[in-house]
Each structure stands twice: as C-alpha cells, then as structure tokens.
Amino acid sequence: MKYDTHLELTDERLTHVSQIFKALGDPTRIRILHLLLDKEYSVNEIAEKLEMHQSTVSHQLSSMKKIRLVKSRREGTTIYYSHDDKHVIDLLTEAINHACHN
C-alpha cells in the first residue's frame, strides 16, 4: 500500500485518522471488525459468536458507524453490519499479521 504524499493533512483528516486509531485501540472493536472481515452479521449473531452482551455490541457498532468503520443494511426487521472501509481492514489485518510475526 503506497501513501500519497500529496494529500494534505487537514485538521479534519487528522481528527478522523485519530478516531480510527482510537477505535482500533479497543479490543472489543477489534474483535467485531475481525469478525466482519469476510461476512456481514446481525447484532445478535455478533453477540453470540463473540459471547458478548447484545447491548455492548450495539454500542460498539454505533460508535464505529459514526466514524465509518462499519455500515449497515436492513432486511425486514434485522439490521446487518459489515465493514465500511477496505483501508481500515487492511490496517487491521496488517496489525494482526505484525502481532503474529516472530
């Protein structure tokens, strides 16, 4: 992944980058994003797979949606979540790969 050095680091961009790293600094959010790498899930499915309370998952998804890390779609009465930005997923997978590197 090559960085475009011509991009200006405005205050707005700097704030957004900081929010992304703050979100990725939380183990619960990392677990949720990791689950969403390849497939979308409902809140109930995420809570069940990660053995978490539904309210905790909902709160985390809401926070992540505000900074565009996840997106949602409604199907009937169920809302499904998926990751919203391949760049952030690339960051996450690179960090995981780094942590696994000996």
Steps between C-alpha positions, in 0.01 A plus 500: 500500500657827389433828677412802287739762637309773318196466728469790739462405865222744587365532853191305392709214357726498802198468729357216291833312497522541877145364541584197286806414708306559822232258377762243401653534846198338663509116522121467470491705181791303359315175568186633328689631196694174476173309493374730224806445277326269255132494587221717632323416825203621702551640849364178650734285291801713598403484868458123481822430309709727724316400820414859583189683613284632218499849657882508501514398134235756405687777682830411330339475156336839548836656587670336204222601262544867594858494374416281198677181610181298456185538295157346536213380287151405602328180394152488647542564870865392509794734452818349360843654548812479287828688484481830315856572400751261343784733605414452868467125451845504338636684806339244731627198310851646477498562877384141560768369264759711681388362837534144363847562355785346697 
